[in-house]
Amino acid sequence: MAVDRAALVVGGIRLASGVQFLVDPLRANRLWGDPNEPPPTARLLLRSMGYRDALIGGMLVATAVRGRDTRGWFLASGGADASDLLGGMSVHDKLGQSQRLIGLGGAIVGIGVGLWGAARRPQKAPSPSSAE
């Protein structure tokens, strides 16, 4: 059973980001470029994003470790970032420079990584003769 290292790394990063938004959403929000304290409704959304990212990241890691096809979880990861980008575009003019760079730039990178991972060929398990 071959471990998909790329999925393990990408999933680990997404899982860690999600956990950070769950454990300390205010600090995570600052790391993503917002120096101000968000209102309670925004905190709810930050936690929701944390649950989403932890789930997608955890499933990428679990699928990678099991040696299964990770392309669907890469696509889900890119899709989550695409929804963040689309939502962010509606408030683009209200975001500060660092929020645009980190938040929207991060979403663009995430979409690219998700599409790359979804477009890869499935990893093949090593043949029994090569395991010697």
C-alpha positions as CSV (number, residue, x, y, z in Angstrom):
1,M,0.0,0.0,0.0
2,A,1.6,3.3,-1.2
3,V,1.1,6.4,0.9
4,D,0.3,9.5,-1.2
5,R,2.8,11.9,0.2
6,A,1.5,15.0,-1.6
7,A,-2.0,14.3,-0.1
8,L,-0.5,13.7,3.3
9,V,1.3,17.1,3.2
10,V,-1.6,19.1,1.8
11,G,-4.1,17.3,4.1
12,G,-1.9,17.9,7.1
13,I,-1.7,21.6,6.3
14,R,-5.4,21.9,5.8
15,L,-6.1,19.9,9.0
16,A,-3.8,22.0,11.0
17,S,-5.3,25.2,9.7
18,G,-8.8,23.9,10.5
19,V,-7.8,22.9,14.0
20,Q,-6.2,26.4,14.5
21,F,-9.5,28.0,13.6
22,L,-11.4,25.8,16.1
23,V,-8.9,26.2,19.0
24,D,-8.2,30.0,18.6
25,P,-10.3,31.6,15.9
26,L,-9.3,35.1,16.8
27,R,-5.5,34.3,16.5
28,A,-6.1,32.4,13.3
29,N,-8.1,35.3,11.9
30,R,-5.1,37.6,12.6
31,L,-2.7,35.2,10.9
32,W,-5.0,35.4,7.8
33,G,-4.6,39.2,7.7
34,D,-7.3,40.7,9.9
35,P,-5.9,42.8,12.7
36,N,-9.3,43.6,14.2
37,E,-11.4,41.5,16.5
38,P,-14.3,40.0,14.4
39,P,-18.0,40.3,15.6
40,P,-19.7,37.2,17.0
41,T,-21.3,36.3,13.7
42,A,-17.9,36.3,12.0
43,R,-16.5,34.1,14.8
44,L,-19.2,31.6,14.0
45,L,-18.1,31.6,10.4
46,L,-14.5,31.3,11.4
47,R,-15.3,28.2,13.4
48,S,-17.5,26.8,10.6
49,M,-14.5,27.2,8.3
50,G,-12.4,25.5,10.9
51,Y,-14.7,22.4,11.0
52,R,-14.7,22.3,7.2
53,D,-11.0,22.6,6.8
54,A,-10.4,20.0,9.6
55,L,-12.8,17.6,7.9
56,I,-11.3,18.0,4.4
57,G,-7.7,17.9,5.7
58,G,-8.4,14.9,7.9
59,M,-10.0,13.0,5.1
60,L,-7.1,13.8,2.7
61,V,-4.7,12.5,5.4
62,A,-6.7,9.3,6.1
63,T,-7.2,8.5,2.4
64,A,-3.5,9.1,1.7
65,V,-2.4,6.9,4.6
66,R,-4.7,4.1,3.4
67,G,-3.2,4.3,-0.1
68,R,-6.6,5.1,-1.7
69,D,-7.4,7.5,-4.5
70,T,-7.2,11.0,-3.0
71,R,-8.3,13.0,-6.1
72,G,-11.8,13.5,-4.9
73,W,-10.6,15.1,-1.6
74,F,-8.2,17.3,-3.5
75,L,-11.2,18.5,-5.6
76,A,-13.2,19.1,-2.4
77,S,-10.2,21.1,-1.0
78,G,-10.0,23.2,-4.1
79,G,-13.7,23.7,-4.2
80,A,-13.7,24.9,-0.6
81,D,-11.0,27.5,-1.6
82,A,-13.0,28.4,-4.7
83,S,-16.1,29.2,-2.5
84,D,-13.9,31.3,-0.2
85,L,-12.5,33.2,-3.2
86,L,-16.0,33.8,-4.6
87,G,-17.3,35.0,-1.3
88,G,-14.2,37.2,-0.8
89,M,-14.7,38.9,-4.1
90,S,-18.0,40.3,-3.0
91,V,-16.2,42.2,-0.2
92,H,-12.9,42.7,-1.9
93,D,-13.1,46.5,-1.7
94,K,-13.7,46.3,2.1
95,L,-10.6,44.1,2.8
96,G,-7.3,45.6,3.9
97,Q,-4.2,45.0,1.8
98,S,-3.0,42.1,4.0
99,Q,-6.4,40.5,4.0
100,R,-6.5,40.6,0.2
101,L,-3.0,39.2,-0.2
102,I,-3.2,36.5,2.4
103,G,-6.9,35.5,2.3
104,L,-7.6,35.8,-1.4
105,G,-4.1,34.9,-2.5
106,G,-4.2,31.8,-0.2
107,A,-7.5,30.8,-1.8
108,I,-6.0,31.1,-5.3
109,V,-3.1,28.9,-4.3
110,G,-5.5,26.4,-2.7
111,I,-7.6,26.2,-5.8
112,G,-4.5,25.5,-7.9
113,V,-3.3,22.8,-5.5
114,G,-6.7,21.3,-5.4
115,L,-7.0,21.2,-9.2
116,W,-3.5,19.8,-9.5
117,G,-4.2,17.0,-7.0
118,A,-7.5,16.2,-8.6
119,A,-5.9,16.0,-12.1
120,R,-3.1,13.6,-11.0
121,R,-3.1,10.0,-12.1
122,P,-4.1,7.6,-9.3
123,Q,-1.1,6.3,-7.4
124,K,-0.4,2.6,-8.1
125,A,0.4,0.2,-5.3
126,P,3.9,-1.3,-5.5
127,S,4.0,-4.7,-7.1
128,P,4.8,-7.6,-4.8
129,S,8.1,-8.3,-6.6
130,S,9.3,-4.6,-6.0
131,A,8.5,-4.9,-2.2
132,E,11.6,-7.1,-1.6
